[in-house]
Amino acid sequence: MTLYQRFAVYLTLVPLLGHPGYGFATTYYVSTTGSDTNTGTLNLPFATLNYSESKLRAGDLLYVRGGTYYEAVYVDVSGTPASPITISGFQGETATIDGVYTNPAVSWGNLLRVAGSNDVVQNLTIKRSNWVGLALTGPYDQAMGITSQSNMENGIIVTGTADYSLVQNCNVYYNAKSNESFQKSRGGWSTGLSAARGVNYVVLRNNQIWNNWGEGLSTFEAQHTLMESNVVYDNQLNVYLSDTKYSTCRGNLVYCTPGNVCSNISQIGIALADETYNPPSSDNAVLNNLLLGNMKNIYYWSGASGGGLVNVVIAYNTSVNSATETNLKLLPGSHTNSVIENNIFLQADSLPAAIVQTPSGIVFLSNLWSKTPPSGASGVGDVVGAPNLTNSGSTGPGQLSADWFRITASSPAVGMAVPLALVPTDFFGTPRGILPDIGAIQHTLPPPGNLRILSSQ
């Protein structure tokens, strides 16, 4: 092989190296028993996260050994799509960043901020921040397996330039403590997990979110947010979409339990809004969600600037027994080109199934109502009757299963939905086929893919 050929082979390998042109990616370690004068190896770990972070380059991995780290951490180094930087708790150990309610000192500061791009933080516990727990503010960042708890403000927020970022498999609970007992002591407002303020194409998936003193899961002043497969319960308001475009809330389990710590009259299941009208909400979808026992299960309101449900689809949800007022409540708005179809609305007590104050601009189609809906909410293809849910298992906090919402073979929802190309599968990912069932969970299996219908002639 000639020298030129060897150099050509080397150039093909450079994108795979953690330090392009200098060497392979490095694995570092940090420990509460280490020293920042060490080399960062397993036997000679660094002592602080901030010093460790300064050593990282594309492709590097930093293992955080078990213990508690009392520092506000700022990650501004960047990986690449092929060689991300990863900061991870060490397997089998619990690594905690603790703000002890004094750190950070700066208003709306972050206990852990990831500002670089193509960075992954995973398997860490973040707690007792004096302000925000974890903030992703750089593009293509990921938070995986994070526990964010007992922070004064947001548990995890994706904001700024953090386009195309992902939060997945995280536990987010007992945050927004500045609002504890509805005091709103700092005059602001915060959430458990949120994509907010100018960010685009964020995915919030498969997280457990509970007992936060603000919205549990939200997207606010953001676009193209996907909130899917989350379990959200007993937050002051469970799921919130406001001032957002092209966002989807699908396949979430959203519920409240009686007497929970955040109980109040505004403990809504899924709320759509135009709080600041920046941008005006439009083109959003609420699909395949399961709701139980929220003060109002599905709700819309517009702020002082107006607004309405514009190009919105609310379809294939199963919404059961709101605790107060009504199951579905839509306040006045300039609604346009929106549809509410193929949903189950079960309200077994004396409360009305729906209150729709300005139905103009909304098409209701093929919903199952447990009782006759008001005229403004009725539509072609409606079914009125008990949906016959299995109601299997506990409905306690952290115990409710999606199986509770399954319909039985005798349900009048079977085969009565209108096929909707936007929703080809159910809550579990089961194909709906050509005769879909009303509600979030398909009871009947679709026909085999090779089924042929032959002419009788």
C-alpha positions in Angstrom: 0.0 0.0 0.0 1.4 3.4 -1.0 1.7 6.3 1.4 -1.1 8.0 -0.5 -3.4 5.0 -0.1 -2.6 4.8 3.6 -3.5 8.5 4.0 -6.8 7.9 2.1 -7.8 5.1 4.5 -6.9 7.3 7.4 -9.2 10.1 6.1 -12.1 7.6 6.0 -11.6 6.8 9.7 -11.4 10.4 10.9 -15.2 10.8 11.2 -15.2 7.8 13.5 -12.7 9.2 15.9 -13.7 11.1 19.0 -11.0 13.7 18.5 -10.8 14.1 14.7 -7.2 14.0 13.6 -5.8 13.4 17.1 -7.0 10.0 18.5 -9.9 7.8 19.5 -12.7 8.7 21.8 -11.9 8.6 25.5 -13.8 7.3 28.5 -13.5 9.5 31.6 -14.6 9.0 35.1 -15.6 11.4 37.9 -16.1 10.5 41.5 -16.8 12.3 44.8 -13.6 10.7 46.1 -11.5 11.9 43.1 -9.4 14.9 42.3 -9.3 17.3 39.4 -5.6 16.9 39.3 -6.1 13.3 38.3 -6.2 11.9 34.8 -9.9 11.0 34.8 -9.4 7.2 34.6 -11.3 4.6 36.5 -8.6 4.4 39.1 -7.8 8.1 39.1 -11.1 9.9 38.5 -11.8 13.6 38.4 -13.7 15.2 41.3 -16.1 17.7 39.8 -18.5 17.6 36.9 -17.6 21.0 35.6 -13.9 20.2 35.3 -14.7 16.8 33.8 -17.0 18.4 31.2 -14.2 20.7 30.1 -12.1 17.7 29.0 -14.8 16.2 26.8 -14.6 16.1 23.0 -16.9 14.6 20.3 -17.4 10.9 20.9 -16.2 11.0 24.6 -18.0 9.3 27.4 -18.0 10.6 31.0 -19.1 8.1 33.7 -20.4 9.7 36.9 -19.7 7.4 39.8 -22.3 7.1 42.6 -22.6 9.8 45.2 -23.8 13.4 45.5 -22.3 16.3 43.6 -23.1 19.8 45.0 -22.4 22.0 42.0 -24.4 23.7 39.2 -23.2 22.1 36.0 -22.8 23.8 32.6 -22.1 21.6 29.6 -21.2 23.7 26.5 -19.0 21.2 24.6 -20.5 19.6 21.5 -20.5 16.2 19.9 -21.4 15.4 16.3 -24.3 13.3 15.0 -21.9 10.3 14.5 -20.0 10.9 17.7 -22.1 12.4 20.4 -20.8 13.3 23.9 -22.3 11.2 26.6 -22.5 12.0 30.4 -23.9 9.0 32.2 -24.4 7.7 35.6 -22.3 4.6 36.2 -24.2 1.3 35.9 -25.5 0.1 39.3 -24.8 3.3 41.1 -26.9 6.4 41.8 -25.2 9.7 40.9 -27.1 12.8 42.2 -26.6 16.5 41.5 -28.1 18.3 44.5 -28.8 22.0 44.7 -29.9 21.9 48.4 -32.2 24.8 47.5 -29.3 27.3 47.3 -27.8 26.4 44.0 -28.0 28.0 41.4 -28.2 31.4 43.0 -29.1 33.3 39.8 -32.8 33.8 39.0 -34.1 31.0 36.7 -30.7 29.4 36.6 -30.2 25.7 35.9 -28.7 23.1 38.2 -27.7 21.2 35.0 -27.6 23.0 31.7 -26.7 21.3 28.4 -25.9 24.0 25.9 -23.8 22.2 23.5 -25.2 20.1 20.6 -25.3 16.4 20.1 -24.9 15.8 23.8 -26.5 13.0 25.8 -27.1 13.1 29.6 -28.5 9.9 31.1 -29.1 7.9 34.3 -28.6 10.9 36.7 -30.7 12.2 39.5 -31.2 16.0 39.7 -32.8 17.3 42.8 -33.5 20.4 45.0 -32.5 23.0 42.5 -33.1 26.5 43.8 -34.5 27.2 40.3 -34.6 24.8 37.3 -33.4 21.2 37.5 -32.3 20.3 33.9 -32.4 22.5 30.9 -31.5 21.4 27.3 -30.7 24.5 25.3 -28.6 23.1 22.5 -29.8 21.3 19.3 -29.9 17.5 19.0 -29.5 17.0 22.7 -30.9 14.0 24.7 -32.0 13.4 28.3 -32.5 9.7 28.9 -33.3 7.9 32.2 -33.1 11.2 34.2 -34.8 11.5 37.5 -35.7 15.2 38.2 -37.4 15.8 41.5 -38.1 18.4 44.2 -36.8 21.4 42.2 -38.2 24.8 42.9 -39.1 25.4 39.2 -39.1 23.2 36.1 -38.0 19.7 36.4 -36.8 19.4 32.8 -37.2 22.1 30.2 -36.2 22.0 26.5 -35.8 25.5 25.2 -33.8 28.1 23.4 -32.0 26.5 20.4 -32.6 22.9 21.5 -34.3 21.9 18.2 -34.6 18.2 17.5 -33.9 17.3 21.1 -35.3 14.3 22.9 -36.4 13.6 26.5 -37.2 9.9 27.0 -37.7 7.4 29.9 -37.4 10.1 32.6 -39.1 10.4 36.0 -40.2 13.9 36.7 -42.0 14.6 40.0 -42.7 17.0 42.8 -41.2 20.0 40.9 -42.5 23.6 40.6 -42.3 23.8 44.4 -42.4 27.6 44.2 -46.1 27.0 43.4 -46.6 24.5 46.2 -50.1 24.6 47.8 -51.0 27.1 45.0 -49.0 29.9 46.6 -47.2 31.1 43.4 -44.6 32.6 45.8 -42.2 33.9 43.1 -44.9 35.3 40.8 -43.8 33.0 37.9 -45.0 29.7 36.7 -43.1 26.5 36.0 -43.8 22.9 34.9 -42.6 19.3 35.3 -41.5 18.6 31.7 -41.8 21.1 28.9 -40.7 22.1 25.4 -41.0 25.9 25.5 -40.3 29.3 24.0 -39.1 29.0 20.4 -37.9 25.5 20.3 -38.9 23.2 17.4 -39.2 19.4 16.7 -38.8 18.3 20.3 -39.8 14.7 21.3 -41.1 14.0 24.9 -41.6 10.3 25.0 -42.2 7.5 27.5 -41.8 9.6 30.7 -43.4 9.3 34.1 -44.6 12.7 35.3 -46.5 13.2 38.6 -47.2 15.6 41.5 -45.7 18.7 39.9 -47.1 22.0 41.2 -47.6 23.4 37.7 -48.3 21.7 34.3 -47.0 18.2 34.4 -46.3 17.9 30.6 -46.4 20.9 28.3 -45.5 22.6 25.1 -45.7 26.4 25.2 -44.6 28.9 22.5 -43.0 26.0 20.6 -43.7 24.2 17.3 -43.7 20.6 16.1 -43.6 19.1 19.6 -44.4 15.4 19.9 -45.6 14.3 23.3 -46.2 10.5 23.2 -46.5 7.5 25.4 -46.1 9.4 28.7 -47.8 8.6 32.0 -49.0 11.9 33.5 -51.0 12.0 36.7 -51.9 14.1 39.7 -50.2 17.3 38.5 -51.7 20.7 39.1 -52.6 20.6 35.4 -51.6 17.4 33.6 -51.0 18.1 29.9 -50.9 21.6 28.3 -50.6 22.7 24.7 -50.6 26.5 24.3 -49.3 28.9 21.7 -48.1 26.0 19.7 -48.4 24.9 16.1 -48.1 21.4 14.4 -47.8 19.7 17.8 -49.1 16.2 18.6 -50.2 14.7 21.9 -50.8 11.0 21.4 -50.8 7.7 23.3 -50.6 9.2 26.7 -52.2 7.9 29.9 -53.5 11.0 31.8 -55.4 10.8 35.1 -56.1 12.2 38.5 -56.7 10.3 41.7 -59.1 11.5 44.5 -57.5 13.6 47.2 -54.1 13.8 45.5 -51.6 16.4 46.7 -52.3 18.8 43.8 -56.1 18.5 43.9 -57.8 21.7 42.7 -60.6 22.8 40.4 -58.1 23.4 37.5 -56.6 19.9 37.6 -57.4 19.4 33.9 -56.4 16.3 31.9 -55.4 17.8 28.4 -55.8 21.5 27.9 -55.5 23.4 24.7 -55.1 27.1 24.8 -54.0 30.4 23.3 -52.5 32.0 26.4 -50.3 34.6 24.8 -51.2 34.2 21.1 -47.5 33.9 20.3 -47.8 32.1 18.0 -51.5 31.6 17.6 -52.2 27.9 18.2 -53.1 25.8 15.1 -52.7 22.5 13.3 -52.4 20.5 16.6 -53.6 16.9 17.2 -54.8 15.0 20.3 -54.9 11.3 19.4 -55.2 7.9 21.1 -55.0 9.3 24.7 -56.5 7.6 27.7 -58.0 10.0 30.4 -59.7 9.3 33.7 -60.9 11.4 36.6 -59.4 14.8 35.7 -61.4 17.8 36.8 -62.2 18.2 33.1 -60.7 15.6 30.9 -60.4 17.7 27.7 -60.6 21.5 27.8 -60.0 24.5 25.6 -59.7 28.2 26.5 -58.4 31.3 24.8 -56.5 34.1 26.5 -57.1 37.9 26.2 -55.9 37.9 22.6 -58.6 35.5 21.4 -57.9 32.4 19.4 -59.7 29.1 18.8 -59.3 25.5 17.7 -57.8 26.0 14.3 -57.1 23.0 12.1 -57.2 20.8 15.2 -57.9 17.1 15.3 -59.1 15.4 18.5 -59.6 11.8 17.7 -59.7 8.2 19.0 -59.3 9.2 22.6 -61.0 7.4 25.5 -62.1 10.0 28.1 -63.8 8.7 31.3 -65.5 10.4 34.2 -64.3 13.9 34.7 -64.5 14.8 38.4 -66.2 18.2 38.1 -68.4 20.1 35.7 -68.1 18.0 32.5 -66.0 15.6 30.4 -65.3 17.8 27.4 -65.4 21.6 27.8 -64.7 24.0 25.0 -64.9 27.7 25.9 -65.7 30.3 23.3 -63.3 30.7 20.4 -62.9 31.4 16.8 -62.9 27.8 15.9 -62.0 26.9 12.3 -61.7 23.6 10.3 -61.4 21.4 13.4 -62.8 17.9 14.0 -63.6 15.9 17.1 -64.2 12.3 16.0 -64.1 8.6 17.0 -63.7 9.4 20.7 -65.3 7.7 23.7 -66.8 10.1 26.2 -68.0 8.2 29.3 -69.6 10.2 32.1 -71.3 7.8 34.4 -72.6 10.3 37.0 -75.0 13.2 36.7 -72.6 15.6 35.1 -73.1 16.4 31.4 -71.0 14.7 28.8 -69.9 17.9 27.2 -70.2 21.7 27.3 -69.4 23.4 23.9 -70.0 27.1 24.1 -69.3 28.0 20.4 -69.6 24.9 18.2 -69.3 26.7 14.9 -66.1 25.7 13.1 -65.9 22.3 14.8 -67.2 19.1 13.2 -68.3 16.3 15.6 -68.3 12.9 14.0 -68.8 9.3 15.1 -68.2 9.7 18.8 -69.5 7.4 21.5 -71.3 9.2 24.3 -72.5 7.5 27.4 -75.4 9.9 27.5 -77.0 12.2 25.0 -74.6 15.0 24.2 -75.8 18.7 23.9 -76.8 19.6 20.4 -73.6 21.5 19.8 -71.5 18.3 20.3 -73.6 15.8 18.5 -72.7 14.6 15.0 -73.2 12.1 12.2 -72.4 8.6 13.2 -72.7 9.1 16.9 -73.3 6.2 19.2 -75.1 6.7 22.5 -74.6 4.0 25.2 -72.3 2.5 27.7 -68.9 1.7 26.0 -68.4 -1.5 28.2 -64.9 -1.0 29.4 -63.1 -3.8 31.1 -62.1 -1.6 34.1 -59.4 -4.1 35.0 -56.9 -3.3 37.7 -56.3 -0.5 40.2 -56.9 3.2 39.5 -54.6 4.3 42.3 -51.7 6.8 41.8 -49.0 5.1 39.7 -51.1 2.0 39.3 -53.5 2.7 36.5 -52.9 0.5 33.5 -54.0 1.1 29.9 -55.8 -2.2 30.1 -58.4 -0.6 32.3 -59.7 1.3 29.2 -60.1 -1.7 26.9 -63.5 -2.2 25.4 -65.2 -5.6 25.4 -66.5 -7.6 22.5 -70.0 -6.4 23.3 -69.1 -2.7 23.2 -71.2 -0.6 20.8 -67.8 1.1 19.9 -66.7 -2.0 17.9 -66.4 -1.2 14.2 -68.2 2.1 14.4 -65.4 4.6 13.9 -64.6 6.4 10.6 -61.2 5.4 9.2 -58.8 8.3 9.7 -55.5 8.2 7.8 -53.8 10.4 10.4 -54.4 7.6 13.0 -53.6 4.2 11.4 -52.9 2.5 14.8 -54.3 2.5 18.3 -52.8 3.3 21.7 -50.7 0.0 21.6 -49.7 0.4 18.0 -52.2 -2.1 16.7 -53.3 -1.4 13.2 -56.9 -0.2 13.0 -57.7 -1.8 9.7 -60.7 -0.9 7.5 -63.3 -1.3 10.3 -61.8 0.7 13.2 -63.3 0.8 16.7 -64.2 4.1 18.5 -61.8 5.0 21.3 -58.1 4.8 21.9 -57.8 1.0 22.0 -58.8 -1.3 19.2 -60.7 -4.4 20.3 -61.0 -6.2 17.0 -58.0 -7.3 15.0 -57.8 -6.0 11.4 -58.2 -8.5 8.6 -55.1 -10.4 7.4 -53.0 -8.5 5.0 -53.4 -11.1 2.3 -57.3 -11.2 2.5 -58.8 -10.8 -0.9 -62.5 -10.1 -1.6 -63.6 -12.0 -4.7 -66.5 -11.1 -6.9 -69.6 -13.3 -6.6 -70.1 -13.1 -10.3 
